[in-house]
Amino acid sequence: MVRMTLVLPIDPEANRLLERSPLALLVGMVLDQQVSMEKAFSSPYVLAQRLGHDLDAAELAGYDPEALVALFAQPPALHRFPKAMAARVQEVCQVLVERYDGDAALLWAEVTDGPELLRRVAALPGFGKQKAQIFVALLGKRFGVTPQDWRKAAGDYGDPGAYRSVADVTDADSLRRVREFKQQMKAAAKAAGG
């Protein structure tokens, strides 16, 4: 896998963990809802610190659920909904153990095309179409996971030159542009619903 640098305004060690640990990257994506991107993608590093070692899918899959919630809830909490997100991370890890030998990279290794990659990601607990497309775009744009038709599978998130998601963050300016896009989408949704 081609390694590219994630440039999120988080602890450099947290960025490095996301680059070297496919599971940390996936957990960051799991947590990327109803919190800032920075919070979501720095939390795998904080979790690893609390565990005392890098994340391991088999360990998290079999972790005592109440103890895992306690790790998530310990201040500063890893997410604004620590109980729900601890359970979600555990469910995703259980799927990784059952289907991918506990190796998050096998989720995207040797996929034949973008639609298959999207199907695999969308089959994970908590990954609807939009979240799955964002993760496919993140893998393609930042990590060189580019099976045939990956951009098409990622939908608008796969567009080159787009500023729609974490997949498009490469520096402070792109982060600002992604934030502006998200604010416009929220305003449009609010206007349509109101």
N, C-alpha and C positions, 0 to 999 in steps of 0.2 A: 504494500500500500504506500503510495506517495504520501509523505508527511509534509503538511504545511503548518504554518504557525497560526494558531488562533490568537487574535489580538483583542481580547475582551479586557475591559478595565478592571481586572481582578488580580489577586496575588499571582505573581509570575509562576510560583510553584503550582497553583491551581491550573493555570494554562498548560503547564508542562504535563501535569497529570492527565488532562484531557487529550493531549497529543499522544501520550504513550499508552494510555489505557482505554481500549474500546469500551469497556464496561463503564468507566467514569463518564465518557462522552454520552453513552446511552442513558445513564442515570441523570445526567444534566438535562437531557432532552425530556425525560420523564417529568422532571421537576419544573420544566419551563412552562408553567401556567399559573396565572394569578400572582406571580412574583416577577421581579425584574430579571432580565437575562443574566445580569451579573450575579444575582442571588442564586438562581437556578444552577448556573454552571460553575459557581465556586463551591456549592454545597457538597459535591462528591469529594473534593479535597478535604473539607472540614470533616466529613464522615470518615474518610480514610485516617485522618489524624485521631479521631475519637476511637477508631478500631485499633490503631497502632500499626497499620500496614495498608497496602493497596487493597482496593475492593476486590472481592472474590464472589462470583455469582453463586457458587455452591454454598459458601458460608452464609450469604445473605438469604438465600432461598430457605435454608434450614434454621435461620436465627429465631430465637424465641420472639414471637410477635410483640409482646409487651416490652421486652428489653430493647427491641429495635425502635419502637415508638419512643422509648425513653432517650435513646441516642438522638433521634430526630428532634425531640422536644427540648433537649438540654439547651439552655441559652448560650449563644444565640441560636434559636430554632433554625433548622435547615430549610423550613418552608412555613408559610403562614398556616398551613393545615398539616401539622406534623403527623398526626395519626393516620389520616387518609393517604398521605404520600409515602409514609413508611410501608403501609400495606401495599400500595401500588408498586413501589420499588421491589418489594419482596415477591409480588406476583410476576413481575417481569423477569426477575432472576429465576423463579421457578420454571418459567417457560424456557429460558436459556438453558437450564439444566436438562429439562425434558427433551428439547428439540435440537440443541446446539452444543451438547457436551459441556455446558457451562461457559462457553467461550463466545462473548458478544461479537467478536470479529467474524465468527462463522455465520452470523445473521446475514452478512453481506458478502462473504467470501464465495467465490465461484457462482454467483448468480448469473444467469444467462442473459438477462435483459432488465431494463428499468421497471417494466410492469411486475416482474417477479420480485424484484427488490422492494417495490412498493407494497406488494401483497404480504411479503414476510414482515415488514415493519408494521403494517396496518393490523397484522394478526396479534400484535403484542397488546397486553392489557393497557387500556387508557390511550391508545393511539388511534384516534379518528383519522379521517382522510387528510385534514389539514396538517395535523401534527406529523403524520407519516410523510407527507410531501415535503415538509420543512426538513425532516431528518434526511430524506433522500437528497435534497438539495445541499444540506450541510456536508454529507458524505462526498457528494460529487464536487462541490466547489472548494472545499477546504481539505479534503483527504484523498482526492484522486480516485474515489470509487465511482467509476464512470462506465458501467455496462451500457450496451446499446440502448438508446432511447431513454436514458436516465432523466434528461431534461424534460422530456415529454411527461414522464411519470411524475416528476416533481411539480408539474403544472406551472403556474406563474412563478413559483418559488425557484424554479430552475432557470428562469430567464437570465441570460448574461446581462450585467449592468443593472440588475434590479436591486432595490434596497427594501426588501420586505421582511427579512427574518435574520436570525442569528447566522444563517449561512452566508450572509452578505457583509458581515462585520469584519473589516480588515484593518480599520484604524478609527481614530476619534470621529473623523468626518462621516465615514460610512455608518458608524453607530448613531450619530445624530440623524442621518437621513432615514435609517430604519425606524428610529423612534418617531420621527415626523410622519412616516407612512402609517405606523401603527395608530398614532393619534388621529390621523385623517380617517382611518377605517373605523375606529371607535365612534368618532363624531358622525360619520355617515350611517353607521348602524343605529346609533341613538336617534338620529333624525328620521330614519326609516321606521323605527319602532314607536316613535313618539308622535 
